[in-house]
Amino acid sequence: MFGHQSPFVMYDEELHKINSLIEKLLHESNAKVVFLVDKNGQLISAVGETTDLDTTSLASLTAGNIAATGGLAKLIGEKEFSILFHEGEKDNLHISIVGERVILVVIFDQRSSLGLVRLRVKKASRELDAIFDRLAAKTAEVERTGGLESPFAEITDDDIDNLFR
């Protein structure tokens, strides 16, 4: 279903970028709610009309839905279904996998259209993918250095020269 990346650590800078990106998606797609879920069903972020929604349950059920359809895909010889669409009487769900890492969910009604949502999600997915690439690189760097910055990291050659003058 998903690639085998190591779990990433969420940093404030990236979370802020993610939030503003999905906020922008919410407005540009004229959606009701946009949320991002990790592959384990943990809610990363949610924007829009979320007050009457159980976002925790929505997040875990979305991840379960992706897992189930991943099983269906394998049965018919597909790698995965990267986009799922559920049409309801009032609301619709557009679910997509971003960069084989996270799940992007857009809930929309008659104020929007599937075409508009798909168009905006495609653009947002590319931007989200870039953010998660940076997060993965940051996480890998922290793991490589053991989470500790070198005490010499900020010392320049000029600092050393000044020390011995």
Secondary structure, DSSP 8 states (H G I E B T S, - for coil): -----------HHHHHHHHHHHHHHHHHTT-SEEEEEETTS-EEEEEES-TTS-HHHHHHHHHHHHHHHHHHHHHTT-S---EEEEE-SS-EEEEEEETTTEEEEEEE-TTS-HHHHHHHHHHHHHHHHHHHHHHHHHHHHHHHTTT---TTTT--HHHHHHHT-
